[in-house]
Amino acid sequence: MNYKPSTMIPLFKVFMASEVLDALKEVLYSGFVAQGPKVDEFEAKLSEFFGNPYVVTLNSGTTALHLALDLIGVGPGDEVITTPMTCTATNWPILAHGATIVWADIDPATGNIDPASIQKRLTAKTKAVMAVDWGGYPCDIQTIKKIVGNIPVIEDAAHAIGAMYKGKMVGNTADYTCFSFQAIKHLTTVDGGALLTKTKKDYKKAILLRYFGIDRNKRSNDYRIEKDISMWGYKFHMNDVNATIGLANFSHTIEILQKHRDNAMYYRNAFMGLPWLTLMHEDARYLSSNWLFTMKVRRSARFMDYMKSHNVMASKVHRRNDTHPVTRAFRRPLPNVDTFYRDMVCIPVGWWVTQEDREYIADLVRSFPG
Ligand SMILES: Cc1ncc(COP(=O)(O)O)c(C=O)c1O
């Protein structure tokens, strides 16, 4: 190993296009910075990208999850089947709705919720199922939908922009798909998110729910004095400042995704055959966004220390959600989460990881005593 990074190679890095500043300057001094034409333009771009006309931009991925639960009508007494292997943002909205979390186990080969475990958890009270695309690898939504019948499925695709599931862009299969444009995602608006729906009815309701029950594109002459609000809504909309940042960054998203994928492929080839390391399973019909590169290793705590001591960040990224005091009431045995969480670790895979970096990282991983 001749090359050694002088500073830590990070797990995440904010991508900000150089064009952002000029575009922002124009919007910031235009006299209009709230939700307006830039949001419309960003939504149109996203619709085209996802191949779904029903895209509702929001101020975060978390609010997209809140809206999905609202559209389903989740409330006290309802059960939501979900996974603990995710960011708290996935599950805390379920608590905010007063519903009961029902943990399903995961498929340890992917880290995603296990459809067979969902089947075992179904009851008459099940109101929704939450499926998280761990690290950007799509959940098997078709199988989940077959199992749950008419129960709506929310796909938390915060990690998975650009991921493909059986030839379709993620964002077209679940009843509701939630994306995040938070700081360290492939596409950032600094903070932001989007909810994609399957039906026009849900789309129209989401437009109202995101802004006080008002469709801002249907203003009356005196737009501050709406007189016909028939339902309440939140203040969850995206504004033109965030949308402007999103538009500038959006033109780099394909390139960014490709870099993540190239680095992931490089690691998969480099780590094959190591007896103490297990690669994640990949179905040829799915294409991950590779937001994370997760693998399972023996003695993961030692492995992370080893990597960090050689200037490569390594982490589990998200703590399993079922061990927090706030979710204590819902605890149950989850043997696959136990082993997955014990062994899994993520190493830098993103657009900032250069050829030199990845060669260094691969050599370092292979040199771990195991
Ligand atoms: C799996 C998952 N879901 C939801 C979110 C929430 O997204 P946001 O930070 O945009 O609210 C995140 C955040 O990073 C996430 O990792």
Ligand as a Chemical Component Dictionary entry (heavy atoms), coordinates in Angstrom:
data_LIG
# 
_chem_comp.id                   LIG 
_chem_comp.type                 NON-POLYMER 
_chem_comp.pdbx_formal_charge   0 
_chem_comp.three_letter_code    LIG 
# 
loop_
_chem_comp_atom.comp_id 
_chem_comp_atom.atom_id 
_chem_comp_atom.alt_atom_id 
_chem_comp_atom.type_symbol 
_chem_comp_atom.charge 
_chem_comp_atom.model_Cartn_x 
_chem_comp_atom.model_Cartn_y 
_chem_comp_atom.model_Cartn_z 
_chem_comp_atom.pdbx_ordinal 
LIG C1 C1 C 0 -34.307 5.297  5.782 1  
LIG C2 C2 C 0 -34.622 6.739  5.963 2  
LIG N1 N1 N 0 -35.910 7.124  5.968 3  
LIG C3 C3 C 0 -36.264 8.407  6.114 4  
LIG C4 C4 C 0 -35.321 9.382  6.269 5  
LIG C5 C5 C 0 -35.784 10.786 6.508 6  
LIG O1 O1 O 0 -35.391 11.682 5.542 7  
LIG P1 P1 P 0 -35.218 13.224 5.918 8  
LIG O2 O2 O 0 -33.925 13.371 6.630 9  
LIG O3 O3 O 0 -35.221 13.878 4.562 10 
LIG O4 O4 O 0 -36.372 13.621 6.733 11 
LIG C6 C6 C 0 -33.970 9.048  6.283 12 
LIG C7 C7 C 0 -32.987 10.107 6.507 13 
LIG O5 O5 O 0 -31.938 10.209 6.164 14 
LIG C8 C8 C 0 -33.604 7.684  6.115 15 
LIG O6 O6 O 0 -32.328 7.303  6.131 16 
# 
loop_
_chem_comp_bond.comp_id 
_chem_comp_bond.atom_id_1 
_chem_comp_bond.atom_id_2 
_chem_comp_bond.value_order 
_chem_comp_bond.pdbx_ordinal 
LIG C1 C2 SING 1  
LIG C2 N1 SING 2  
LIG C2 C8 DOUB 3  
LIG N1 C3 DOUB 4  
LIG C3 C4 SING 5  
LIG C4 C5 SING 6  
LIG C4 C6 DOUB 7  
LIG C5 O1 SING 8  
LIG O1 P1 SING 9  
LIG P1 O2 DOUB 10 
LIG P1 O3 SING 11 
LIG P1 O4 SING 12 
LIG C6 C7 SING 13 
LIG C6 C8 SING 14 
LIG C7 O5 DOUB 15 
LIG C8 O6 SING 16 
# 
